[in-house]
Amino acid sequence: MVKNKRNESYLFDIFIAVNKIKKVISPYHNVKDLVHNFVAWDSVLRELNIISIVGKKLQEEELIRKEYQLIIYFANSISNKIFYIDENLLWRVIKNNIDSFELEIIRHIKEIETTYKNELIDIFINENYYLEFIVKKLRALRD
């Protein structure tokens, strides 16, 4: 169960970052093609950095179960090694873990009191109004 309102907001930050990563990598069938598109590659790295920063805060509160901490750990290591990133490992971690990690975040979001959760959804919809795929995913979180 989420213990404070700041953590509840962080869950949405991670939810959005995860969905941006999924959207960006969706047209790519391998990491080589992703890396060769610097805009897509940089976008993935930026969203992983958000997951790293916010995920550390949720780990401190023990909100993320151990089996889902790999993606946060990996995001942390990328933030610390910006000059050398094993793109093949990054690709495997994302491809093998992003969907289950998203489900873990959704599980926590669903535990938020309904009125407050819907207020947060409205806030994040307003902040991301220009990203139709994010707005759609956020609306799907409503009870």
N, C-alpha and C positions, 0 to 999 in steps of 0.2 A: 504494500500500500504506500502511496506517495505521501510524504510527511509534510511538505510545505509547498506553497503556491509557486515559488520560484522554480522548484523542481518540476512542477507540472508544466510550466512554460518551456523548460528545457526539453521535456519529452517532445513537444511540438517542433522545437528547433531541430532535433535529431530526426524526427519523422519527415520533415521537409527536406533535410539534407540527404537522407536515404533515398527519397523519391526523386530528387534531382539527379543523384548518381545513377539510379536505375534508368532514368530517361536518357541521360547523356550516353550511357554505354549501350543502350538497346540496339542501335544500328550496327554495332561492331561485333564481329565474330571472333576476333582475336586481339590480343593486347598490342601487337605491332601496329595495327591500323589505328587503334585508339591513340597511342603515343605519337604517331605521325600527324595527328590533328591536334596541334598545340592548344587550341581553344577548348576542345573537349577534355584533353588531358589535364590542363590547368584547372578546369572546372571540377573535375573529379577530385583533384588534390585539395582544392579549396573546401569542398564539402566534407572531405575526410578531416580536414583541419577543424571544421566546426564540430564534427562528431568527437574529435579528440578533446577539444576544450570543454564542451558541454558534458561529454561522456564521463570525464574525470570527476566532475561534480556529482553525477549520478552514482558513480562507483563509490564515492566517499559515503554516500547515504545507503550503500548496499542495495540499490534498486535494480541493478542489472545482474542477473544470475550469471554464475561463472561460465557456463557454456556459451554465453553470448558476449563475453568480455573480449573475445579474440579480436573482433572488429575494432573495438575501442583501443585495445593494446596496439593493434596494427596501425591505426590512425595516429596514435601517439608516436610510434616509431617513425612514421613518415614526417610528422611535424618536426622531429628532432634531426632527421637525416635528409633535409631538403636537397642536398647536393648529390646524394646517391640513393636512388629508390630502385628496388628490385621490382621492375614492372610486371614480371611474370608472377611473382608472389602476390603482388597487389591484385592482379587479375583473378588469381585463384581464390584469394580471400573474399573478394567482392562476389564473384560468381557463386561460390559455395556457401556464403554466410549472409549475404545482404537480405534475402527474403525472410529467413528465420529471425534475423535481428529486427527487421521491421515488425514482424508479428509480436516479438517481445515488447517493443515500444508500444504497439497498439494495445496489447494486454494491459499495460500500465495506464494508458490514456483512458481506456474503458472503465478503470477504477476511480477516475476523477468524478467528483460529485457532478451530476448532470447539468445543473444550471451554470456552474462555473466552467465546466468543460465546453459548453456551447458558447459561452462568452469568449473563451480562448479561441475557439474555432472561428468566431466572427472576427476577432482581432487579426488572426493569421490569414484569414481570407482577404481582409482589407489590405494587409501588407503585401500579399502575393496576388492581387487581383489580375495582374497581367499574365500570370502563369496558369492557364486554364487547367492543365493537368494537375497542378497542386490544389487549386480550388476544388476540383472534382474529388480528389482524394480526401481533402479536409471535410467536405460535405458528407462523405461516406462514413465519417467517424461519429456523426450525430446519432443519438439513440432514437 
